[in-house]
C-alpha cells in the first residue's frame, strides 16, 4: 500500500508538471515587454544590405575625458554588431568643430552624430538640463526607469527632434562629487561670497544664495583654482575628476554633490542621416546605446573606488551639515518652480520626473535599510546609504 501511494503521488506530480495550465496565476500576467510585438512585426519585413555607412561623431569632450570613452564604446559596439557596415569615427572637441558647436554641426548635417551632456544646450531650451542632471533630481536608477519605462525617452526625442535630431540615452556617469575647495564650507553662511565653478541650473541657485559663480569650461578649471580666480569647483564623478588634478591645488572636497545626483549623457543623430539607414542598423544603434548606458555606470562606479582612495591621500572630505543641505533643497524647489512657470517644456518634464519619484517612493522605503555595506558594518548597525 505504501508503495502504491508513492506511485500515485509521483503520477500526480508528473501530470501537474505536464498540464499546460497547472500553475496558472489567479491574475493575468503582470507586465510585458512592450518591444516584443514590434520586433516580431519588424522581423517579417526587415531586410539587410551590403551598403556601408561612414559617419563622423563630434562632441564637447577631449580624449582625456572618460565621457569620450563612452562615445567610443558606443561607436565600437555599433561597428562590431553591424559587421563594419556602420563605422563611426570620433572627433574630439576642436578637431572638426568647437566643443559647443557640436550640436549645431549635427543638426545641420556637417557631422552625422554627436555625444553630449544635454545641459550644455540650456541656451537653446532650458529643458535640455532636465535630461542631464537636476539638483536633488533623479539618480542613475531613476533616470533609467524614467527614460525607458515612464515616457522620458519620448520626451527627450521630441525635444531633440525640434532640431532635426534623433536622440538616445548614451551613458550615465553616476553621482558627481561636490566642490573641490580651499575653504572648508559646511554651512550656508560659508558659501556666501565664495567664487565657484558650476554650470546649469545649479549656477543660478548658487548665485541666488550669495555665491559668485562662473561656468568655466573643464579645461580652464585647474588654472583658475591654481591662480585663486575661483575658490571652489565641481566637474564630475571621482574617476572623471582624478586626471584633472584638482586635489593637487585644493585642501577639501565638500560633499555631497547635491547638484548632480546623476550625470546623464545622450547620443544625438542627424535625422536625415538616421532615416537613410536600413531598419537593422537602426535597431543596432538602439541596442548599442542601451548597452553603453548599462556598461558606463558599472565602469564608472568601479573606477570611482580607486579614484576616491587616491583623492584621500591629498584632500579632506567634508560634509555639509543637514541644515545646509535642506536649505539648498528648499532654494532648489523655489528655483525649479519658477522655471516651470516660465517654461512649459520644463514643467512637463520635471513634473513627470517628480511624479515618478513619488510613485517609486513607497517601494524605495519598503526595500530600504538593506544597503549592501560590508557585512561587519551592517551587523554593527550601519543600514542606510
N, C-alpha and C positions, 0 to 999 in steps of 0.2 A: 504493500500500500504506500509506504514511504517513497519507494522508487517511482510509483505511478504518479504521485503528487508532484514530485520533482520534474517528471517528464511533462506533465500538464502545464506546470509553471513555465518551463522552458518554451513550450509551444506558444503559450500566450504572449510571452515576451517577444518572440520572433515575429508573431503576427502583428503586434503593435508597431514594431520597427518597420515592417514592410507596408503597413497600411498608409496610404498617401496622406490621410488627414489625422493620423494618430495623435499628433501633438499640436493640432491646430489651435491657435490662440483664441481666446474668448473675444478679442477685438481684432479689427483689421490691422494689417501691417502698419507699424508706426514709423513713418518716414520712408523716403525713397530717393534714389539717385536721379535727380531731375535730368541729368545729362543722358541717361541711358537711351531713352526713346529717340532723342535727337541723333545720337551716334548710330543707332540701328537704321534710322532713315537715311543717314549720310552714307552708310556702308553700301546701300543698294545702288547708289548713283556715283560714288566717288571714283575719280579717275586720276591716275598719276601720269606725269610726263617726264621726259628727259631734259626739259628746259632748265637751264641753270640761271640762278639769280645772284648778283653780286651787289651787296648793299654796303653803304657807309654809315657807321654809327658815330654820332657826336654826343658830347656830354660836358658837364661842368667840372669833371674830375681830371686830375693829373694821374700819371701811372703810379705814383707813390701812395695813393689813397686806396683803401680797401673797397670803396664804392666802385672803383674802376674794375676790381676783380669780380664784383658781382656782375657787371656788364659783360666781362669776358667770359664768365661762366655760362651766362645765358647764350652768348654767341657760339661758344663751343658746343653746347647741348644741341642747339639748332642744327649746326653743321653735321654733327655726328648722326643725329636722328634722321636727317634728310639725305644722308649718304653723300653729302657735299653739294647737293642741289641748291641749297641756300647758304651762301657764305657771307658772313658779316664781318667787315673789317673795322676795327676800332680806331678812333681818332681822339686823343685826349684833348683837354682844353687848350686852345690856341693852335693846335696842329692844322685844323681845317677852318674852324670858326672860333671866335672867342667863347669863353665859358658861358656867359649869359646870352649868347647868340644862338645857342643850340636849339632852343625851342622854335624860333622863327625859321631857322635853316631847314628843319624837318617839316614844319608847316608848309613852307613854300616849295619843298621838294629838292632843295640843294643837297640834302642828305636824306636817306630813306628812313632812318630810325635813330632814336636817341634814348638816353638813360638819364634820369634826374632824381632830385628830391623836389616833389611838386611845389613846395612852399616857395621856391625861387621865383615862381611866376605870379606871386602875390600882386604885382603891379598890373597884371592883365585881368585878374579876377581874384578877389580876396578868398574865394572858396578853394583855390588850389591848396591853401595851407591845411584845410580840413583833411586832405588826403595825404598829408606829410607827417605832421606832428602837431598835436593840440595840447597846450598846457593842461595838465590834470585830465588828459583825454584817454584814448584807447592805448592799451599796451599791445604787445605783439600778438598775443592770443586774441585779444579783442578785435584788432584790425583784421586778422584772418577770418574770424567768424562773420564780422560785419561786411567785409568786402565780398566774400564768396557765398554767404548764406542769407544776408539781410538786405540785399539790394545796393550795397555800397559800390560794387563794381559797375553796375548800371549807371549810377550817378556819376562816377568817375569818367566813364566813357562818354556820357552825354556832355560833360564839361569840356573834355579834351576835343570831343567831336566838333565843337563850335569853331575850332581852329584847324580843321581838316586833319585831325589826328585820331588814331585808334590807340587806346591805352590799355595796359595791363599792369597789375602789381609786379614789381621787378626786384624784390629783395627787401628784407627787413633787418635792420641792424640792432634791434632791441632798445632797451632804455639807455639814454645818454647820461654821461657824467655831468656833475654840476660844474660850478665855476672853479677854474684854476685861479688862485688869488694870492696876492701878497698881503691881504688883510683878512684877519680871522673873523669873518662876518657870520653871526649865528642868529641875530635878532633883526627885526625890521629896521630899527634905528641904525644898525651897522651898514645897511645898504644905501642909505641916503647919502648922496654926493659921490658914490662910487662910480668910477668910469669903467664901464664893462662892454664886452663884445657879445652880442647875441642877435640873431635875425628874427624875422617873422613876427608873430603876434606877441611873443614874449618881450621883444624890444619895446613895443608900445606899453606893455604892462609895467615893465621895469622903469621906464621913463615916468609913468604916472605915479610911481611910488617914490620918486625922488632921486633915482639913479640917473646917470648920464650915459646913454647907450649909443653905440655905433655898430652897424652890421658889417664889419670888416670882412673881406674875402679871407678864406682859410690861409692862403699863402702869406698874408700880411700880419697875422695874429702874433706870431713869435716875436717879430721885430718890435711890434707895438708894446708887448709886455716887457720886453728887454729894455726898451728905452723909457718905460714909465709913461707912455702915452695913454695906456689904459691900466687899470688896477687888477682887472679880472677878465677872464674869457672862458666861454664854453665852446666846444666844437662838435664833439660826437661821443661815441662809445669808447671805453678804455682802449680796445685794440686799434681803433681809428686814431685815437689821440697819441698813443705812445710814440709813433715815429715822428710826431711833430715836436717833441721835446719840451713841452711846456713845463714839465717837472724840473727842468734844469734852471728855470728862472723864476719859479714861484715857490711859496712855502706851504700852501694849503690847497685842498680841494674841498669845496663847500657842497655838501650833499643834502638831500637827494636832488636828482635832475628833474625837478617838477616841470620844467619847460618842455621836456620831450620824454614821456613815458615810453615812447617807441618812435623809431625813425623809419618811416615807410618810403621806399623808392618806387619809381614807376618806369616802365618801358613805353615809349610813345612812337608810333609809326605813321608815316605819311599815308593818308587814306588811299591815294591813287596807287602808290606802290603796293600797299596791302591788297587792294582789290585785284591786282594783276596776278596774285599768287593762286595756284590751284588749291582746292579745298584741303588736300592732305597737308600741305605746307602751313596752312593757317592753323590746322589742328596741332601741328608740331610746335609752332610758335606758342600757342596757348599752353600746351603741356610743359614745354621748356621753361616758360615763365613761372608756372606753378612749382616746378622742380627747383628753380632758382630761389623762389620765395621760401621754400622749406629748407633748402641747404644753407642759405645765407644766415638765417638766425642761429642754427646749430653751430655753424662755423664760427660766427662772431662770438657767441657766448663761450665757446671753448677757448678761443683766443683771449677773451677777457680775463680768464683765470690767471694766465701768466702775466698779462699786462698789469693787473692790479698788484701782483707781487712785486713787480719791478717798480711801479709807482711808489709803493710804500717804503722803498729804500731811500726816497728823496723828499717826499712830501707827507704832510699830516692830513688825514681825512677828518673833517669836522662836519657836524650835522646841525642844520638849522633847528632851532627849538620849535616845539609844536605850535606855539603862538605865531611864529613867523610863517610856518607852512600854511596854517589856517588863514592868515592874513593874505598870503599870496593867492590862496584858493578863492577867497571872497572877492578880491580885486579882479581875478581872472573871470569869475562869473559875471561881474558887472561889465567888464570889457566885452566879453563874448555876447552878452545880451544886447549891448549897444550895437555891436557889429551886426547881429541878426536883425535888428530893427532897421538897419540901413541897407542890408544886402539879402534879398530873398533867397539867393543860392546858398549863402552861408547858413541861413535859418533852416532851410530844408535839410541840409546835410548834418549840421550839428544836432538838430532835433532828432534825426534818425539815429545818430550815434548815441545820444543820451538815452533814447528810448531803449536801445539795445542794452545799455549799461543797467537800466532799471529792470528790464526783463531778465537779465542774467544774474542780477544781484542775489536773488533768493538761492539759486543753486551755488553761487560763489560762497555764500555764507554757510550753507549746509555742508559743503565739502571742505570748509576752512579748518584750520587748526592741524593740518597734516602736511605742512611744508616739509619737504624732504631734507631736513638738516642731517648732519652726521648722527648716527643712531644714539651715541652717548649724549650729545647735546639735547636730543629730543627727550631721552629718558630723564635728563636733568631739568626739564620743564620748558625748553625752547619750542614754541609752537608756531607763531605767526611770522610771516615774512616782513 
